[in-house]
């Protein structure tokens, strides 16, 4: 089988409601080196454009749902480089003229003249082989699917956006669940911005980051002399959020001893400062987020069921990135544009091989991980196009890929697939970042996504002078 210059077979999209036609063209085009994708309706073909970028398409003009000209227009909007050949059993001069005017490469009649079809496909294949093998970043297209900082074209994300719009005007308590890095805080901010409290404070507290002994004081405040060191009264975060929104991030980490008091604050709007006798009334919309399954936590006795039921009156669940891979190109477009502007670099595309690498990655850290990878790749790139090597070098390794003495968290650098390149690639990556930040170790560690201590261990391991 012949392939294009990038090593990948050109892709042919065939759209016809006749399965026999699909089978015939699949066999014929496969012998010419094409990867064939078949769709039996115009709507299915349009939907497939979210994750398939065909080099050429053979499209039946007359189909029961939407016609071939409509599919042609959608393909041109998605990727102007795709060639389209329309086909039909009912050819007329007028329809042929319409097809060419609409941008079709050619027009075929059925039954096929296979010599003519072979000539067309070989012509397209040669064009693909000469074509620069990269995908331009279409940030404008990504913007169409942006919702208050969240980006998603998939049905799951569009349904989430609709739910946020419906919940926001009426929400008093909302539970947002999803894996780390899926965008729970962005959803909370969207609920606040779209709700009636948008002009009041949005107060965020990370339940996993506050010391347990100080948690009650942080949330509810304290009076002067309540405990050693309480030299003056302090207003708690719930009072700061009065008439606004309180965002309780990682609420599943909240100690059991605090959960009853949180329930009282959320349910009755009452808070009691540490050391005080009287309670205070607050009016707060409580939005909680967690990466834990609180039904499991409740059954295990680690989370109060009454608090769970109160928080989950309205619940939103975010899908992990691995379950919505069709959104990766749009997220990539938005992030690359953002970092290119920050860095003042003309990065405007990503190679096809790099995009395939992004699509295959497991993304345990979800959108946050994808964003970090693209940020590192943009920092490391000296080109207008992000390459597969730059993306691979910016990815965190699986536990077995890094040096044996370092944990995955300490080893965010990933070499190319050839193990012999490991030291060279990582040395190049670290020295380039150090050069960009003027030798500042703290700044370099931050850009590389590791601790400063880990960076020094890498410098020693790779024998880089510091």
Buried (B, 14 or more C-beta within 10 A) or exposed (E): EEBBEBEBBBBBBBBBBEEEBBEBBBEBBBEBBBBBBBBBBBBBBBBBBBBBBBBBBBBBBBBEBBBBBBBBBBBBEBBEBBBBBBBBEEBEEEBBEBBEEBBBBBBBEBEBEEEEBBEBBEBBBEBBBEBEBBBBBBBEBBEEBBBBEBBBBBEBBEEBBEBBEEBBEEBBBBBBBBBEBBBBBBBBBBBBBBBEBEEBBBBBBBBEEBEEEEBBBBBBBBBEEBEEEBEEBBEBBBBBBBEBBBBBBBBBBBEEEBBEBBBBBBBEBBBBBBBBEEBBEBEBBBBBBBBBEBEEBBEEEBBBEEBBBBBBEBBBEBBBBEEBBBBBBBBBBBBBBBBBEEBEBEBBBBBBBBBBBBEEBEBBBBBBBBBBBBBBBBBBBEBEBBBBBBBBBBBBBEEEBBBEEBEBEBBBBBBBEEEEBBBEBBBBBBBBBBEBBEEEBEBBBBBBBBBEEBBBBBBEBBEBEE
